[in-house]
Amino acid sequence: MTKNVTRRAAIGMGAAAAALAATGQAAAAEGRTPPAATQVRTGGCAEAIRRTYLEQKVKAGGVWHAHIAMVDGAGALETVVADDADRVTHGYSVQKLAVAVAVMDKIDRGQLRLDQRLDLNADIILGGTGIYFLQTVWGDEVTVANFLTAMLLVSDNTAVRMCGRVVPALEINDILAAKGFTHTRVEPVANPNRFYLGVTTPRETHDLLWRLANKTILTPRSANFLLGILRWINGYHDGIRRTMSSAERSRVATKYGADFDDLGAARHEAGIMFDAAGAPTLTYALFADSLGHLDNYGSTHPAVQAHAVLGRTMFDAISATTNRTTRSRHHVAPFRPVDGG
């Protein structure tokens, strides 16, 4: 869903990098700790993530807004990178996480069911990413579980419209507001059941992910349903999970978003890494805009290459970390190929 940013958003986004640099320089001159990407807890693992983030950000170009946090040895979640983390920015398909949470919230309240069926007709089909538009013929009946899986696993755009049929745009925003999100919103249009995916911030995306992983934003059953889709190895592999084994990939729940606007290309990715025992250990919310290579949606885009390098660094950093304090864990079954039959 491509939508141009407003003039106000364009001015804000264009000034972000300069403001961040100026703030850091001023703080350094006064002997203070700069309050953006330079804020990081001490320790070799965090320092490696911070260094890699800064290197890859410069290499990829564009304007970045990011939040990365990881559990320390005592089990406390601490910020590793907070780079313009409160910037309100277009989330593109990363916003599908918030939409899915709103749908599951309505299920948790008994107003909707995962097995509820809706018709899938030609007039609702939307192109871009996904699978439904590839069918070329329609008339199916699909469950809520079906289109949520399509929306999160292969970022299906038609599935967004299907979500709007069961949770209209204004209701989605009301649910997100009730959960404490100030900026994370979809953008309503004339049709109450359709919307643009809207805006968020890296910090609020981190908050959504951490609460999802700890099963405090939804019931455990609903949280497990979404996490199972996001962690499955048939999902997105070009970025954070690119240089990982299948077992390593299954420990990462991730959602990618890509589009362009008047400022250039945007390449986003956000997710959660789990330790070997299934405890959430690290979150990342990486939003990059004003990039080049508008038509390259593959693994060779510079920002996506940066995600891959950073993903390997982050996963290695938590390889020896165990989150012993959490009461919430999530597991996925090991992948086993099946040869029909």
C-alpha positions as CSV (number, residue, x, y, z in Angstrom):
1,M,0.0,0.0,0.0
2,T,1.9,3.0,-1.3
3,K,1.1,6.4,0.1
4,N,3.0,9.6,0.0
5,V,4.0,11.2,3.3
6,T,2.6,14.6,4.3
7,R,4.7,17.7,4.0
8,R,5.0,17.8,7.8
9,A,6.3,14.2,7.9
10,A,8.7,14.8,5.1
11,I,10.2,17.8,6.9
12,G,10.5,15.8,10.1
13,M,12.1,12.8,8.5
14,G,14.5,14.8,6.4
15,A,15.8,16.6,9.5
16,A,16.2,13.5,11.7
17,A,19.7,12.6,10.9
18,A,21.0,16.2,11.2
19,A,19.3,16.6,14.5
20,L,20.7,13.4,15.8
21,A,24.2,14.3,14.8
22,A,23.9,17.8,16.3
23,T,22.6,16.5,19.6
24,G,25.4,14.0,19.9
25,Q,28.1,16.6,19.1
26,A,26.7,19.0,21.6
27,A,26.5,16.4,24.3
28,A,30.1,15.3,23.7
29,A,31.3,18.9,23.9
30,E,29.6,19.3,27.3
31,G,30.9,16.0,28.6
32,R,27.5,14.4,28.6
33,T,26.4,11.1,27.1
34,P,24.7,11.6,23.7
35,P,21.0,10.5,24.1
36,A,20.4,8.7,20.8
37,A,22.2,5.8,19.1
38,T,25.2,6.4,21.3
39,Q,23.3,5.4,24.4
40,V,24.2,1.7,25.1
41,R,24.8,-0.3,28.2
42,T,28.3,-1.5,28.8
43,G,29.4,-5.0,27.8
44,G,31.0,-6.6,24.9
45,C,27.8,-8.1,23.3
46,A,25.9,-4.8,23.4
47,E,28.9,-2.9,22.2
48,A,29.2,-5.3,19.2
49,I,25.6,-4.7,18.3
50,R,26.0,-0.9,18.6
51,R,29.1,-0.8,16.6
52,T,27.6,-3.0,13.8
53,Y,24.4,-0.9,13.8
54,L,26.4,2.3,13.3
55,E,28.6,0.8,10.6
56,Q,25.8,-0.7,8.7
57,K,23.6,2.4,9.0
58,V,26.4,4.5,7.4
59,K,27.1,2.0,4.7
60,A,23.4,1.6,3.7
61,G,22.7,5.4,3.7
62,G,19.3,6.9,4.2
63,V,17.7,8.0,7.4
64,W,17.4,5.5,10.2
65,H,15.1,5.3,13.2
66,A,15.8,2.3,15.4
67,H,15.4,0.6,18.8
68,I,17.2,-2.5,19.9
69,A,17.0,-4.0,23.4
70,M,18.4,-7.2,25.0
71,V,18.2,-9.0,28.3
72,D,21.3,-8.7,30.5
73,G,22.8,-11.3,32.8
74,A,20.3,-10.4,35.6
75,G,17.3,-10.8,33.3
76,A,16.6,-7.1,33.0
77,L,15.7,-5.7,29.6
78,E,18.1,-2.8,28.7
79,T,18.3,-0.6,25.7
80,V,21.3,-1.2,23.3
81,V,20.4,1.2,20.5
82,A,17.9,4.1,20.7
83,D,18.4,6.1,17.5
84,D,15.6,8.6,16.9
85,A,13.4,5.9,18.5
86,D,10.4,8.2,19.0
87,R,10.2,9.3,15.4
88,V,6.7,8.8,14.0
89,T,7.2,7.1,10.7
90,H,5.3,5.1,8.1
91,G,5.5,1.5,9.2
92,Y,4.4,0.0,5.9
93,S,4.0,-3.8,6.3
94,V,5.6,-3.9,9.7
95,Q,2.2,-2.3,10.7
96,K,0.6,-5.6,10.0
97,L,1.8,-6.7,13.4
98,A,-0.4,-4.1,15.0
99,V,-3.3,-5.0,12.8
100,A,-3.0,-8.6,13.8
101,V,-2.9,-7.7,17.5
102,A,-6.1,-5.8,17.1
103,V,-7.8,-8.7,15.4
104,M,-6.6,-11.1,18.1
105,D,-7.8,-8.7,20.8
106,K,-11.3,-8.9,19.4
107,I,-11.0,-12.7,19.4
108,D,-9.8,-12.6,23.1
109,R,-13.0,-10.6,23.9
110,G,-15.2,-13.3,22.3
111,Q,-16.4,-11.0,19.5
112,L,-14.7,-13.0,16.7
113,R,-13.4,-16.5,16.2
114,L,-10.3,-17.8,14.4
115,D,-12.5,-20.4,12.6
116,Q,-15.0,-17.7,11.4
117,R,-15.2,-17.8,7.6
118,L,-15.4,-14.9,5.1
119,D,-15.8,-15.0,1.4
120,L,-12.8,-14.1,-0.8
121,N,-14.1,-12.5,-3.9
122,A,-12.4,-10.7,-6.8
123,D,-13.5,-7.2,-5.7
124,I,-11.4,-7.4,-2.5
125,I,-8.1,-8.7,-4.1
126,L,-5.1,-6.4,-3.8
127,G,-1.8,-6.9,-5.5
128,G,1.7,-6.3,-4.3
129,T,3.0,-8.8,-1.7
130,G,1.1,-12.0,-0.9
131,I,-0.5,-15.0,-2.4
132,Y,-4.2,-14.4,-2.9
133,F,-3.8,-12.3,-6.0
134,L,-1.8,-15.1,-7.6
135,Q,-4.8,-17.4,-7.7
136,T,-6.3,-15.7,-10.8
137,V,-9.8,-17.1,-9.8
138,W,-11.6,-16.5,-6.6
139,G,-14.7,-17.4,-4.7
140,D,-13.1,-19.1,-1.7
141,E,-14.2,-19.1,1.9
142,V,-11.3,-18.6,4.2
143,T,-11.1,-18.5,8.0
144,V,-9.7,-15.6,10.0
145,A,-6.8,-17.8,10.9
146,N,-6.1,-18.3,7.2
147,F,-5.8,-14.7,6.3
148,L,-3.9,-13.7,9.4
149,T,-1.4,-16.4,8.6
150,A,-1.1,-15.1,5.0
151,M,-0.7,-11.5,6.2
152,L,2.1,-12.3,8.6
153,L,3.9,-15.1,6.9
154,V,4.0,-13.7,3.3
155,S,2.8,-10.1,4.0
156,D,-0.4,-10.6,2.0
157,N,-2.1,-7.2,1.2
158,T,-5.5,-8.7,0.5
159,A,-5.4,-10.1,4.0
160,V,-5.2,-6.5,5.3
161,R,-8.6,-5.8,3.6
162,M,-9.9,-9.0,5.1
163,C,-8.9,-7.8,8.6
164,G,-10.7,-4.5,7.9
165,R,-13.9,-6.5,7.3
166,V,-13.9,-7.9,10.8
167,V,-12.2,-5.0,12.7
168,P,-12.8,-1.6,11.0
169,A,-10.1,1.0,10.9
170,L,-11.5,3.2,13.7
171,E,-11.9,0.1,15.9
172,I,-8.3,-0.9,15.3
173,N,-7.1,2.5,16.4
174,D,-9.3,2.4,19.5
175,I,-7.9,-1.0,20.4
176,L,-4.3,0.2,20.0
177,A,-5.0,3.3,22.0
178,A,-6.6,1.2,24.8
179,K,-3.4,-0.9,24.9
180,G,-1.3,2.3,25.5
181,F,0.0,3.1,22.1
182,T,0.1,6.8,21.4
183,H,1.3,6.9,17.8
184,T,0.7,3.4,16.3
185,R,-2.3,3.8,14.1
186,V,-3.8,2.8,10.8
187,E,-5.0,5.6,8.5
188,P,-8.8,5.4,7.8
189,V,-10.2,6.1,4.4
190,A,-13.8,6.7,3.1
191,N,-14.6,3.0,3.3
192,P,-14.6,2.2,7.0
193,N,-13.4,-1.3,6.4
194,R,-10.3,-0.2,4.5
195,F,-7.3,1.8,5.5
196,Y,-3.7,2.6,4.8
197,L,-1.3,0.9,7.2
198,G,-0.3,4.1,8.9
199,V,2.4,5.1,11.3
200,T,4.3,3.9,14.4
201,T,7.6,4.6,16.2
202,P,10.5,2.2,16.8
203,R,9.9,2.4,20.6
204,E,6.3,1.6,20.3
205,T,7.0,-1.3,17.9
206,H,9.5,-2.6,20.4
207,D,6.9,-2.3,23.2
208,L,4.4,-4.2,21.1
209,L,6.9,-7.0,20.3
210,W,8.1,-7.3,23.9
211,R,4.5,-7.5,25.3
212,L,3.6,-10.0,22.6
213,A,6.6,-12.2,23.5
214,N,5.8,-12.0,27.2
215,K,2.1,-12.6,26.4
216,T,0.8,-9.5,28.2
217,I,-0.7,-7.8,25.2
218,L,-3.0,-10.7,24.3
219,T,-4.0,-14.0,26.0
220,P,-1.3,-16.6,25.9
221,R,-3.2,-18.6,23.3
222,S,-3.5,-15.6,20.9
223,A,0.1,-14.6,21.5
224,N,1.3,-18.1,20.7
225,F,-0.7,-18.2,17.5
226,L,0.9,-15.0,16.2
227,L,4.4,-15.9,17.4
228,G,4.1,-19.4,15.7
229,I,3.5,-17.7,12.4
230,L,6.2,-15.1,12.8
231,R,8.8,-17.7,13.8
232,W,8.1,-20.2,11.1
233,I,10.9,-20.8,8.6
234,N,8.8,-20.3,5.5
235,G,8.7,-16.6,6.3
236,Y,10.9,-13.7,5.3
237,H,14.6,-14.6,5.0
238,D,16.3,-11.8,3.1
239,G,17.1,-9.6,6.0
240,I,17.7,-10.4,9.7
241,R,17.5,-14.2,9.2
242,R,19.5,-14.5,6.0
243,T,22.7,-16.0,7.3
244,M,21.2,-18.3,9.8
245,S,20.5,-22.1,9.9
246,S,17.0,-23.3,9.9
247,A,17.2,-23.9,13.7
248,E,18.5,-20.4,14.2
249,R,15.8,-18.9,12.0
250,S,13.1,-20.6,14.1
251,R,14.3,-18.7,17.1
252,V,13.5,-15.3,15.4
253,A,10.1,-13.9,14.9
254,T,10.3,-11.2,12.3
255,K,8.2,-8.9,10.1
256,Y,9.5,-7.0,7.1
257,G,8.1,-3.8,5.4
258,A,9.1,-2.2,2.2
259,D,7.7,0.7,0.1
260,F,8.7,4.1,-1.2
261,D,7.5,7.7,-0.9
262,D,8.6,11.2,-1.9
263,L,11.7,10.8,0.1
264,G,12.9,7.6,-1.5
265,A,12.7,3.9,-0.6
266,A,11.9,2.5,2.8
267,R,13.1,-0.8,4.1
268,H,12.0,-1.8,7.6
269,E,12.2,-4.9,9.8
270,A,11.2,-5.6,13.4
271,G,11.1,-8.7,15.5
272,I,12.1,-10.8,18.5
273,M,14.9,-13.2,19.2
274,F,14.4,-16.1,21.7
275,D,17.0,-18.0,23.7
276,A,17.3,-21.8,23.3
277,A,14.8,-22.3,26.1
278,G,12.1,-20.2,24.3
279,A,12.4,-17.1,26.4
280,P,12.4,-13.7,24.7
281,T,15.8,-12.2,24.8
282,L,16.2,-9.4,22.2
283,T,13.9,-7.1,20.3
284,Y,14.8,-5.0,17.2
285,A,12.8,-2.3,15.4
286,L,14.7,-1.0,12.4
287,F,13.1,1.7,10.2
288,A,15.1,3.2,7.3
289,D,13.7,5.6,4.8
290,S,15.1,8.2,2.2
291,L,17.0,5.3,0.6
292,G,17.9,4.7,-3.0
293,H,17.2,1.5,-5.1
294,L,13.5,2.1,-5.1
295,D,12.7,-0.9,-7.3
296,N,15.0,-3.4,-5.5
297,Y,12.9,-5.4,-3.1
298,G,15.5,-8.3,-2.9
299,S,18.3,-9.3,-0.6
300,T,20.8,-7.0,-2.5
301,H,19.2,-3.8,-1.4
302,P,21.8,-2.0,0.8
303,A,19.5,-1.6,3.8
304,V,18.4,-5.2,3.6
305,Q,22.1,-6.3,3.4
306,A,22.6,-4.1,6.6
307,H,19.8,-6.0,8.3
308,A,21.4,-9.3,7.4
309,V,24.8,-8.3,8.9
310,L,23.1,-6.9,12.0
311,G,20.9,-10.0,12.4
312,R,23.9,-12.3,12.6
313,T,25.6,-10.0,15.1
314,M,22.5,-9.8,17.3
315,F,22.0,-13.5,17.2
316,D,25.6,-14.2,18.1
317,A,25.3,-11.7,21.0
318,I,22.5,-13.6,22.6
319,S,23.8,-17.1,21.9
320,A,25.1,-17.5,25.4
321,T,22.3,-15.5,27.0
322,T,19.5,-17.1,29.0
323,N,16.5,-15.2,30.2
324,R,15.9,-17.0,33.5
325,T,13.5,-14.4,34.9
326,T,10.7,-14.6,32.4
327,R,7.5,-16.5,33.1
328,S,6.7,-16.7,29.4
329,R,8.2,-19.0,26.9
330,H,7.4,-19.9,23.3
331,H,8.4,-22.9,21.3
332,V,8.1,-24.0,17.7
333,A,8.4,-27.6,16.5
334,P,11.6,-28.4,14.7
335,F,11.2,-28.3,10.9
336,R,10.8,-31.7,9.3
337,P,10.4,-32.1,5.5
338,V,7.4,-34.1,4.4
339,D,7.3,-35.8,1.0
340,G,3.6,-36.0,0.5
341,G,1.7,-39.3,1.0
